[in-house]
Each structure stands twice: as C-alpha cells, then as structure tokens.
Amino acid sequence: MDDILRLELSELRSLALEALLGVGCSRDQADAIAEAVTRAEGDGAHSHGLFRVPFYARVIRESEAVPDARPVLRELAPGVIQIDGGMGFAPLAHRVGLPELVRRARSQGIAALALRNVFHIGALWHEVEALTSEGLVGLAFTTSISHIPPAGGARPLYGTNPMAFGWPRAKGPPVIFDQASSASARGEILLHQRAGKPLPEGWAVGPDGAPTTDPAEALAGAQLPFGGYKGASIALMVELLAGALIGDLFSFESAERDRAGIEVGPGGEFVIALDPGRCLAERSPADQAAHAERLFQRILDDGEARLPGQRRYEARARSQKEGVEVPRALAEEVRALARGARGA
Ligand code: NDP
C-alpha cells in the first residue's frame, strides 16, 4: 500500500476537525484549531500541520489545557486589549481578539493584544497575516517552554520563542517573516526523528553539551539560538513581551507547569498592529507603499534573493490546486482519534 495519501485541503480540515471533536474540544475550539492546522499544512509548514493533531490530543489528556474554553476580551487601555484564553488553545483566542485589535489599530494608529492563558502550539504568521490582510503592519511574539540556553550558558532557559513581522502590499501577497529564536523550530526536530533523518549541523547540542545531529540527543539536550548571542537576545525580548509585560509565564515557568513532560505549557502572546497610514504626515500612504515596493524590488533584482513568505505562498497555491500529501500512518492515527480512540 502506498505510504503517502493525497488529500484535498477540505478533506484534511474535516479529518482534523473530527479528531479534535473526538478528543473533547468544543466545536469552536476544534474549528479554529482545524483551520490553523489546515492552513499550516497547505502552506507547507508540516511541523504545524496535521502532525500536530495527535499532539493536541495528548496536550488535552496530559496538561491543564481546557479544550472547551471560551476566550474573554477586556479593554486595558484604548489601544490595548486583553484576551484571557481560559487555558484553551490560541486559534480560538485569535478569532475573538484579532478583529477587535484591527478596529483599535485603525482608531488609535497603533494597538496591542495581550493574549493570556493559552496553549500556543502553532505558527505565528496566521495572526500577522490576519493583520496584513486588513492593510495593517503586524508583529507577534510568543514564548514556549525552555529549550535554548542564554548566551554563554549551557542549560535550557528560553523557549524557541518565535516572532513574526508582516507588511501589507496593495498588489501581491504581504511580506511576512515568521521565525523561531532557535536555529530550528522544535517540531522540525520531531519531524526529523519521525522520518529517521539526521539534523543539520548547528541546530542542537546533546545532554553532554557536544554538538549533535541525532534528533533524540537534541531533544534530550538543548537547541541552539540562531546567530549565537543575537538570537538569544531576541528570545530574551520575547520572554519579556509575552511574559512579564502581559502578566503571563516565562518559558521556564511554563516548563515547570508541564508536569507530564509533553513539552508544552500555558503561556502568553503579544501582538502589535500598526495602521501604516497613521505613521506619517508629509507623505501619502500611496507614497509610503511605493517606497516599500522599491526596497522589495531591489531584493528581487538581486536575482538570487527572494522575499520571506514566498515559499509559503507557492506551497499554498500548489496545495489549493493539487491538495497535500500526508503520511498514511499519520492520517490513520488522526482518524482513530475521531473515533474516540484517544492516543498521541
Ligand atoms: P524557518 O527557518 O523555516 O523560516 C523563517 C522565516 O524565514 C520564514 O518566514 C521564511 O519564509 C523565511 N525564509 C527562509 N528562507 C528564506 C530565504 N532564503 N529568503 C528570505 N526569507 C527566508 O522557520 P523556523 O523554523 O524558525 O520557524 C518555523 C515556524 O515555527 C514558525 O512559523 C514559528 O512561528 C513556529 N514556532 C512556533 C512556536 C510556538 O511555540 N508556537 C515555537 C517556535 C516556532 P518562507 O516561509 O517563505 O520560507
């Protein structure tokens, strides 16, 4: 039997939705997660795609996650709103909070969303793209649990702490980068382990502190920040923005809450939205957009260079036309969850 299955995105979404309902998510939570997982798979980000569904099941079973939580929105200031996710998952909290963030950014010029008490297992570009699609510039930051040491240190302290930035464009897709503070996302190491492949050099050290390309050694040891101390400083900033600033946990505190050792804990996310037209006086928004395009054109004129996000948009166009390929074993595992056979 063929090990690979080709699925339409709508089929993949139904598969994920049924599984998430099967493991106890409310319909709202399940629908928001299924959408996030489908978008990730469709954009070629397999480490946040269908592969994560059995992981969500395990998080529900073995952590404090509340699979039927209802996010609650509060105003903290005219330009700052808070969503308390109630220990549910981030995608539903985004659905509740992002439309209000957009409204506030338009009325204030700049606005922020402090997302508390969520389990954030996904990629950040969803929230940033929700802002660029409204013509806003977006930034997002989230912690995870301790996987990377501070600069010069040996023991994991920071999470893989991603940050994302998005710039809207009138023509063509937005320019978005979304990157972990570590040399690789944790999910990439798990996928290499699942596929029995060695890691690229420079991603991790083993428990003995020596560089390793063995996924199991890397998972037991520490992930390295990208760019040495510079990546470590970005991870530090993310801890402060998505932790101390908004009254949520640092990655090491989330790790302490992860009693089952499943490598995810509750935490926060900080999202900033800017209305670009409200950030200038002397030039028109059209001039501003044209100015940005000059920069993008220079990047493309290089010939070898590309804009961040392009790989994802290409994958998206392909998967919308052709569907996606997923390992049959993974699809079966997810289908079993839908039948109520809980497992990770
Ligand atoms: P990558 O290293 O694969 O990519 C990082 C960014 O760089 C992407 O925006 C990518 O765009 C861009 N990029 C890559 N190559 C080039 C290039 N040659 N020229 C221009 N831009 C380029 O991502 P990471 O492994 O760092 O992170 C993967 C995902 O994991 C992210 O979505 C992140 O949010 C998520 N994550 C989530 C965590 C959580 O706890 N929730 C923790 C850590 C990570 P493109 O997509 O077009 O290649």
Boltz pocket constraint, residues with backbone or C-beta under 6 A from the ligand:
constraints:
  - pocket:
      binder: B
      contacts: [[A, 45], [A, 120], [A, 121], [A, 122], [A, 123], [A, 124], [A, 125], [A, 142], [A, 143], [A, 144], [A, 160], [A, 161], [A, 162], [A, 163], [A, 176], [A, 177], [A, 178], [A, 179], [A, 180], [A, 181], [A, 182], [A, 183], [A, 184], [A, 185], [A, 186], [A, 188], [A, 305], [A, 306], [A, 307], [A, 308], [A, 309], [A, 310], [A, 311], [A, 312], [A, 313]]
      max_distance: 6.0
